[in-house]
Amino acid sequence: SLTADFVHVGRVAFVAQSLDAKNSWLWNNETRAWEELGDEYIKPITDTIRMARKQLPKDLTKLPVFAAGAK
């Protein structure tokens, strides 16, 4: 069993992060599955979650996205 926070960034990205902030995932709509992200995305996703909760001022952040038609 795993509990996570989810953030949907418009049509750009749907990400999740475990509550202990040790794991992050990106939803891949083509494969209909979660893909684990590297450690370089942990802080940006934590910041995005905090921005969504209005605990942090809105700012630019680095999130992974899938390019249309990219393989």
C-alpha positions in Angstrom: 0.0 0.0 0.0 1.3 3.4 -1.0 -0.1 6.9 -0.3 0.8 9.8 -2.6 0.0 13.4 -3.4 -1.1 14.1 -7.0 -0.8 17.2 -9.0 -2.5 17.8 -12.4 -0.8 20.6 -14.3 -3.4 21.4 -17.0 -2.8 19.2 -20.0 0.9 19.3 -19.5 1.6 16.9 -16.8 0.0 14.6 -14.2 2.5 13.7 -11.5 2.5 12.0 -8.1 4.8 11.9 -5.2 5.0 9.6 -2.2 4.2 11.3 1.1 7.7 10.8 2.3 8.9 12.6 -0.9 11.3 9.8 -1.8 9.6 8.7 -5.0 7.9 10.6 -7.9 6.0 9.4 -10.9 4.6 10.8 -14.1 1.4 9.5 -15.8 2.0 8.3 -19.3 -1.3 8.6 -21.1 -0.1 6.5 -24.1 0.8 3.4 -22.0 -1.8 4.2 -19.3 0.7 3.7 -16.6 2.8 5.5 -14.1 6.5 6.0 -14.9 9.0 6.5 -12.0 11.0 9.7 -12.2 14.6 10.3 -11.3 15.7 12.1 -8.1 16.2 15.3 -10.1 12.4 15.8 -10.1 11.7 15.3 -6.4 12.2 18.9 -5.4 10.4 20.4 -8.4 7.4 18.1 -7.8 7.4 18.9 -4.0 7.5 22.6 -4.9 4.6 22.1 -7.4 2.5 20.4 -4.7 3.2 23.2 -2.3 2.3 25.8 -4.9 -1.0 24.0 -5.6 -1.7 24.1 -1.8 -0.9 27.8 -1.8 2.0 27.1 0.7 4.5 28.5 -1.7 4.3 31.4 -4.2 3.7 30.4 -7.8 6.9 30.2 -9.8 8.4 28.4 -12.7 9.4 24.8 -12.1 11.0 21.9 -14.0 8.5 19.1 -14.7 8.8 16.2 -17.2 6.3 16.2 -20.2 5.7 13.9 -23.1 6.0 15.5 -26.5 3.2 14.7 -28.9 4.2 12.0 -31.3 7.7 11.5 -29.6 8.9 7.9 -29.3 
